Amino acid sequence: MSVFRGRFLAKILKQGFTTTKQYSRYVSGFVPRRSFLYMPGNDERKVKKATKLDADCVVLDCEDAVAWSKKQEARNIICSLLGELEFGHSEVCVRINSVSSGLAEDDLSAIFSSKVLPNTIVIPKVDTLEDMKWISEKIGSLMKPKNEKIKLITQTESAVGLLNLRDVCIYGTDPGRPFTLQAIIFGSDDFLVSIGGTRTKDALELLYARQSVVVHAKAYGLQAIDLVDIDYKDLDNLKQQSEEGARMGFTGKQIIHPVQINIVNTAFSPSGQRIQWAKELLEAFEKQEQMGKGAISFQGNMIDMPLVLQAKNVLRLAEHVKTYSS
């Protein structure tokens, strides 16, 4: 290991990462999830349309987008289309119903019987550690014959879910699980129901919860996916809310209509100016580290490890965006 790399990893451990493996979630196996587009699983036409869209993630939904009487139809259509359709660079996710709904087991059994599995399973309304243990047991049983792991994303959608999010992250990121936890989604509307709040245009009533989701996700090397802007016709507000979410540390945003994709993708992509800043900062950091300088400066400011990590994240995302756009 080089002297530079040794110092770099030592500094990483001082920044709150308990192991270098935890940090490695930021630099390897990265999947951009800027736009997280829900499509009702029982609507074959819309699902097929999603194959031609530029969303980072296409989420075939069995939950909120599907009426109670159409749940079985959604399972059947999703399983059929998973083996027929190509979604290009988009990550293919399936959102099942919550553990508390009583439908999750049937959803999982159906999805895992498909000839082609989705890339990722999304679990809504994860409120407790017991929910995670149930999920782990069921997925472990279903994945055992395949001898591999599947990606998992969970949703925090209630006050109790937010309070228990640390336990969920700790349990979910244990390498012994039959899945690899990738991200935490903030479900704003159900969260407001749980606290008796009222949704407003500027979403100030959700500020604490949004920040808390980001902090928990990033503390455990996970992505954080922001709230839905349900007024899909107000693209100016979507742009403002998306840029705000990116500044807060969210890595992407849930969306419900194709017209929202480009705005969200742009907001959660690094600008040319930001990319140049990251390149120059890392070059200065490495050069001065190799010279053995203790105090490292860049453009008149001191360089600390959080800035270095930010710069690496910017370049990593820029590279993935470039690859997917080419």
Summary of the structure (lengths in Angstrom):
residues: 326
radius of gyration: 20.3
end to end distance: 34.2
largest distance: 67.4
contacts: 1044
relative contact order: 0.12
helix: 52%
strand: 14%
